[in-house]
C-alpha cells in the first residue's frame, strides 16, 4: 500500500517541528545540535521508503511528541566559573519550558536572613520543649467545613519519586494504535493507575502521575484530599441551602399566623 500525500505532508511537518525545537533547545551548542539533526535525518531516511501506512504514521506521531518534549521538558545548563560556584549552575529556561508543579522553580524560596534564621531556631526550640500531641489511629478529619478547609491547606502533600515508579507503555485501542496507554505502578504502595485519554504520550504521562498523586493524597491525608474537600464543599452548600429554605418556611409561617 502506497503512502498517501497527506501522510508525506504530515511527515514533512513533523520534521520541521523537530528542526525548530532543536534550534530553540540546543541554541549555542553546535555539537549537540548537529548530532541531533543528523540522527533525525537518518531516521527520516530509514522510514522514507516504507509502504506500511501505520508504521509511517507512528513515526510521524513519535516525531511530534519528541518535538514537544524538547520544547517543554529539556533545558540547557552550564556550571558557573569560580571555586565559590562549584555547585551552582545557570539554567536556560525558554518561554516554552514547562515548569509543571515544581513550586521551587515557579516560586523560588526567599533568601533566609539572619533574623528569619533566629526566629526559626526559636520556634524549633519551643516546639521541642512543648511537642504537639501525637494523633492516634482513631483521629478523624474536622467535621466543620471551615476547619476542614484549613486542615486541607496545611496538610503535607505526598511527593512522587520517579525511582519508586514502574512505568509501561501499552498499545491503545479506542484512541489510536500507538503505544500511548500509560500504566504506572507505585512500588511502595502497590497502587496502579493508567491513562490513555489523549493521543499525546507526554500528556497521558502527566495525567497518570496526577491521578497517582490524588490516590497517595487520600492515603496519607484521609478525609483531607482535594477530592474529599470538594465533596465536603458540596455537602456544605446543601446544608446552607436547606437551612435557608427552613428559615424561609419559618418566616412565612410566622407571617401567616
N, C-alpha and C positions, 0 to 999 in steps of 0.2 A: 504493500500500500504506500503510495507516494505521500510525501509530506505536503500539506496544503500551504498556500501562500500566506494564509493567516498565521499559521504556526511559525513559518520562517520570519514573518514580520515581528511576531512576539519574541522570537529568539534574538533578533537584532535589537529590539527594545531592551530586553534583559541585559544584553551585552553592554549597551550604552549606560544602563544603570550601574553596572559594575565598574565601568571606567570612571564615571562621575564620583561614585562612592570612594573608590581607591584614591582619586585625586584629592578628595576632601580629607580622608582619614590619614593618608600617608604623605601629606604635604611636607616637603622639606627632606624626606627620607628617600632619596633616589634608589638606593639599593633595594629596599623592601618594595617600593612601588614597581620597579622593573620586574622583580621576581614574581610579584602578584599578577601583573599584567601578562607575563609570559605563561604563567600557569593557566589563567582563564582562556588565553588564546589556544593553548594546547588542548584544553577540554572542549572548546568550541569546535576545533578541527576534528577531534575524535568523534563527536556526535553528529557532525555535519552530513555524513553520508548514510546515516541510519534511515531505515524505511518504517520503523515502528513509531507510530504517532504517539503512543502512550509514553514510550521512553523519551521521545523528543520533548513532549510537554512537561514531563517530570524534570528534565534537565533545565528547562526554562523556569519552572517553579522554584527549583533549588537556587538558581542564579539570582532570582529576585529576592529570595529570603536572605541570601548571603549579602546582597547589597544593603538590605535593611539592617542586618546585624552590624555590618561595617559602619554604617552611618550612626547608629544609635548606641551600640554596645562596645565599640572598640575605640580606645583613645591612645594618644602618644604620651610618653612620659620620659623625662630626662633628669638625671641626678644633678643637683646643683654643685658647683665647684666650691672647694674650700673644705678644710677639716671640720669646721663648725657645722657644715651642711651634709655630714656623712649620711644621715638618714632622711634627708629632705629631697623631695622630687617635685619637679614642675610638670603638672599635668595639663595637656592641651584639650580643653573641652569646647566643642563646637555647638552651634545652635541646634543641631540635630541630636546631640548626645542625650540619651535617655537616662535621667537621674533616678527614675523609679521611686522606691520607697526608702532610699537611703537618706535619712534625715540629716546625717552628719555632712553630706555633700550639699544638699539643698539649703540647710540652715547650719552652717558651721558653728561650733560652740564658741562662746566668748572667751577671750583670754582671761585666765584666772589672775586676779590681782591679789596683793598681799592681804588686803582687808577681807576679801572673799575667802581666801585660804584660812585665815584665822577664824572666821565665822564657821566654816565647815568643820574645822578641828574642834571648835567649841560645841557644835551640835553633835558631833560624833561622841565626844566625851559625855555629854548629857544623856544621850541615848544608851551608852554603855552602863551608866550609873542607874538609869531607870528604864530597863528594857521593856518593850511592849509585850503584853501577854500573848503567848502563842495561841493560835487558833486550833481548836480540836476538830476532829473529823465531822462533828455534828454542826459546825458553824454553817450558817446559811447566808445567802446574799441578802442585802437590805430589802425590806418589804416595800417601803415608800419609794416612789419613782425618783424624787429629788435625791434621796440618799443613794439609790441605785445608780443614778446618773453620775454622781460624784465618785462612787466606788469604781464605776466603769472607766472613768477618766484617769483614776490613779492606779489602775491595775498594771501589772507587769506583762507586756505583750511578748509572747514567745517568739524567738528568732529561729529562722530556718537555716541550718548549717548544710551547705551543699555536700559536705563529706558524709553526711548521715542519710543521704538520699540515694535510692536506686531508681534510675530513670530508663524507660524503654519507649521506643517509637514504633507504633504498630500501624499497619496499613489501614486507612479508613475505608468506610463503605458508603455511608449515606452522603458524606460531603464530597469526597473525591477519592481517587485510588492511589494517593501518595501516602507516605508514612508520616501523617500529621497527627495521629492519635497519641497523645502524651499520657503515659502511665507512670505515676510516682509511688514509690514505697518508702515510707519513713521508717528506717530500720529500728530506732529505739522504741517506737510505739507499735509498729506493725500496721499503721494506718495507710490505706491505699486510696488514691484519688486518680481520676482520669479526666481528660478533656480532649474533645475533637470538635469543638464548636465552630471553628473557622478553618479556612484554607491555610492560614499562616501558622507555621510551626512555632515561630517565636512568640506569637500572641497566645497560642494554646499552652505553651510552657509557662507563660506569665499567669494565665488564668488558673492552671493546675496548682501552682505554688500559692496563689491567693486562696484557693479552696482548702489546701492543706493548712495554711496559717489559721483559717477560721476553725477548722477542726481542733487544732492544737490549742487555740484560744479557749474553746469550750471545755477542754480537758483541764487546762491549767487554771482557768478562771471560771469555775462553774457558776452559772447564773449571771455572769458579768460580760459575756462575749457580746460582740456587735449585734449578732442576730437576736440574742435574748434581750438585749436592750431595746431593739425595735419592737419586739413582742410586748415588752413591758410598757413601751410608749403607747402602743395601740390600746392596751388594757386601760392605761391612764386616761386616754381620750374617751373611751367608752364609759369609764366611771364618771368623768366630768359631764358627759352628755346625759347620763341617767340622773345625775344629781341636779342638773339644770332643769330637766323635764319634771322631776319630782317637785322642785321649787315652784315651777310654773303652775302645776296642778294644785299645790297648796295655796298659792296666792289666788288662783281662780276660785277655789272653794271658799276662801275667806271672803271674797268679794260678793259671791252669790248669797252667802248667809247674812 
